Amino acid sequence: MSKDLYNVLGVSKGATEAEIKSAYRKLARKYHPDLNKDDKAAAEKFKEISCAYDILGDKDKRKKYDNNEIDCDGKPTGFGAGMGGGSYGYGGNPFQGGFTGAQGANFDFSSIFGDDIFSAFGGGAQGGFQGFSGASSRRPRKGEDIAYTMKIDFLSAARGDEKTVNINGKNINVKIPAGTSDGQTLRLKGLGHSGFSGGSAGDVLITLNVEKHPWFTTDGKNILIELPITVKEAILGGKVTVPTITGKVAVTIPPYASSGEKLRLKGKGIKTKSAAGDEIVTLKIVSPKTHSAELEKALQAMPDEQIRNY
């Protein structure tokens, strides 16, 4: 029984061109002979997926394959079959003397990969893929980057911190700059995958997910917090304790304060090398939750005031 090319690439028959290309890229990287030295099974697998993509990656040939006009090797299945390869055949060993695809043309890897790892593998798209041992001249290529996601708490992001993470078996110290925002990506140069043919190593890209804080939010370098105060504190004023990202401080509430009024604590925000933000405290009057006859009597004795202009 002939093999199913869709199964070879691990995609469904209804897969889109993008899905087929993506599947091929992943498999080609995994089984590429230059990454699997002396591994005959990998070499055979690479030939198999390359031949599958040569057909499924071409609209016309894919259509003919789906209509059973050509087989899994690209040879005609009806009239004209068995005539030595035909316009879709590979003419014997497809990897002897350069990778030749349909119509005898050299297979252009750059059409699939662009300027990526295959250009490091001897010849790349230029003049065909010259065998599995690679060409005699290879230009240096940078290694692939490693993507990593790290969750950090709000205070570590606001104040700056240093964390140790293990990536590919290596412990890496990550310096988190003060004022780091959610979704920000840090680039650690040279800590990714090794390069090819003497090329530099790739980078590690760490995306930071900053957890929310129960009290604090940010506005640029400023730290924002809502401060509940009692009716007594609002009317008479007084000193209260307010949390900041570096500890608690005493703040004076002015008499007859209203909800929504803001107090500014200079320099208590996010500190960077260039500047320091402030902490903005928004007052919020909170009524008592228990019944108080004395408070009600005192309020009833107060004169009515007109505070609304609508």
N, C-alpha and C positions, 0 to 999 in steps of 0.2 A: 504493500500500500504506500502510495506516495505521501510525503509529509505535507502538512497544511502550513502554508507560509504565515498565516495569521497566528497560529500557535507558536511558530518559531520566534516571532517577535513579541508574543505574549499579549496580543491585542484582539479585540473582537472584529468580526467581519465588517461591522458598521463603523469602525474606528475612523476618525477624521485624519486628514493629512498631517495635522499637527501632532496628533496622538501617535501616529505611526513614526514620525520623525523623532519624537521624544523617546519612544521605546527603543528605537534603533540606537540613538545616541548613548543611552544608558548601557545597553548591552555591548556596544562597540567599545566603550571605555572599559567595561569590566573584562572583556575577553581579548582585548588587543594583544597581539603577540609580544610587543615590546614591553608590556607590563606583566607578561606571563612567560618568562623565559623557559625554554625547553619543556613547555607544557603542550603536548600534542593535542590533548583533548580541547584545550582552550583555542588552539589554532584552528581546529576543525569547526569548533563552535563559531568562531569569528567568520570563517568562510561561509558558514551556513546562514548566519544572520545578515551578512553583507549581500549574499545572493538573494535572500528574501526581500531585503530593502530595495535592491535594484529593480525588482518587479513591483512591489507594493508602493514604492515611493514614486513610481511613474504612473501618471493617470491612465495613459493609453494601455500600458502593459497590465496594470491592475485590472482594468476593465476586461481585457482579454482573458486574464487569469480567472476572474470571477465568472466569466461566461464559458469557462473550460476550453478556450481556444488555444491556450498555451498551458504547459504543465509547470510544476514547481521549479524546473530548471530553465524555464523560459522557452522551451521547445514546442513547436506546434503540435497539437493533439489530433488534428484532423488531416485533411489533405496536405501532403508535403511533409508529414512527420517523418523523422528518421533520415533527413537529408543533410546531416552533418552540421547541426547547430542552427542553421537558418538565421534570420535577422534578429532573433531573440536569444540565440544560444550563446554559450560561452566558449565553444570550440575547444573542448578538452579541459585541461587544468586552468582555471581562471586566474590562478595566482602565479603562473609561470611567465616570467618576462614582463611583469607589470600587471596590475589588476585591470582587466578589460571587461567592461559591462556590455550592454546592448549595443549592437551595431559595431562591435569591435573598438569602440572609443574608450580611452582611458577613463576610469571612474573618477569623478571629481569630488574628492572629499570636502573641498572648501565649500561646495554647494550645500553641504549638510552641517559642517562644523564651523565654517568660517576660519578665522585665524586662531585656532585653539590647539589642543594637544597633538593633533595629527600632523601639524606642520613641524612638530619636533621629531616626528618619526621618519626621518629620512625621505625627503622628496615630497611628502604630503600630497597635495593636489597637483603638484607640478610634474607632468609627465607620467602620471599614474603612480600607484602605490608599489614601490620597487621591492617586492619580496618581504619576508618577515624579518630578515636579519637587519633591515634598514639600509639606507644608503651610507656611503663612506663619509659623507659630510652632513653633520647635524648642527643646526644653530641652537644656542642655549634658549631654553624656554622656562619661564617662571612657573613654579608649582601652583596647584589649585588652592584657592582660599577655603577656609573652614568656617561655616556659619554656626553660631552658637547663641542660644537665648538664655539670659540670666534674670532671675527675679530678685529685686532688691527692695528693702523697705524705704519708706519715704524719707526718714531722717538721714540714711546713708546717702541718698541721692541729693538731698538738700545741703548737707554739710560736707559731702565728699567722704570717701572711704577707700579702703583697700580690701579686696576679696581674693581668695585663692580658689581657682576652679581646676578641675581635671579634664583635660581635652586630649583624646587619643593617648591616654596613659601618661600624660605630662601634667605636672602641677604648674599652673601659670598664675602669677600675681597680676591682678587687674586693678589699676588705679582708677577709681571713679571720681571724676571731677565734681566739685561743688556746683549745684544747680543743674545736675543732669535731669533731663526731662524724660517722660515715659515714651518709649519707642526709639530713643536715641541709640545710635550704633557707634561702638568704639572699634577702631582698627588697630590691631597689634601686628606690626610689620614683622615679617620673617618667621612667624610662628606657625604657619600653615604647612601644607604638604611640600615635600622636597621638590626641587626643580628638576628639569630634564636637561641632560647634556651640559651640566655645569651651570644651569640657570639658577636664579635666586629662588628661595623658598616662597611659598604663598603667604598670605596673611590670615590672621584669625579675626573674624568679624563678629563682635558680640553685641547683640541687640538687648537693651535693658528694658525690662518691664517693671515699672515703679508701682509699688502697692499704694493704695490710698491710705491716708491717715484719718483717724477719727475726728481730729480737731482742725488740722492745718490743710490749707490749699496754697497754691502759688499764683502770683501774677508777675511774671518776669522774675526779677530778683527779690521781690517783696513776698513776705509770708503773710497770709491772711488767716484770721481767726475770729470767731464770733464768741463774745464774752457775755454769758448770762449774768444779770445783776438783779437784786431784789428791789422792790418798790422803795424800801427804806434807803438803800444805797443810791437809788436814782434821785430821791428827793433831797436827802441830807448830804450825799457825797461820802467819800471815805476811801481808804486804801484797801486794795484787793490784790491777790496774787494771780499773776497771769503766766501761763507756760510759754516758753519760746523754744526754738530748735536747739538751743544750747543750755537750757535750764529755766528755772522760774525767776520772775522779777516782780517787784512791788510796783503797782500802778495806782495813781490817784484818780478817783472818779469825781468829776466836778459836780457840785450840787445842781439839782434840777436838770439832770441829764435825761435825754430822750432815747428811745430805741432808734437805732440806725446811726447815731452819732459815732464818729470814728476817732480813735486815739492813735497816734503814730509813735512807735518806739524806734528811734533812730538807730541804725546800725544793727538791728536785731533780725535782719533778714538773711538772705543768702550772701555769703562772702566769697568773692572771687579775687583773682590777682588784680583785676582792674577796678573793682568797685564793690561796695556792700549795699545790700538792700535794707529795707525797713520791715518792721512787723506792723501791720495795720489791724487794729483791734476794733471791731464793730460791736457796739453795746446793744444788748437785747434785754429789755425789762421783762421779768418773769413774775407773774402774780403768785401769791402763796397758794398752796394746794389744800390747806386746812382752813376751816372757818375761824374768823377772828372778829368777835363783836366789837372790840376796842378799835380795830382798824376801820371797820365799817362806820362806827360812830364818829371817828375823827374825819373820815372822808365826807360824811353827810354834813358835818359842820363847816366844811370848806365852801366858799362861794363858788357858784357856777362860773365857768370861764368859756368864752367862745374861742375855740381853737380850730374850727373848720371854716373854710371860706367858700364852700360849695353847698 
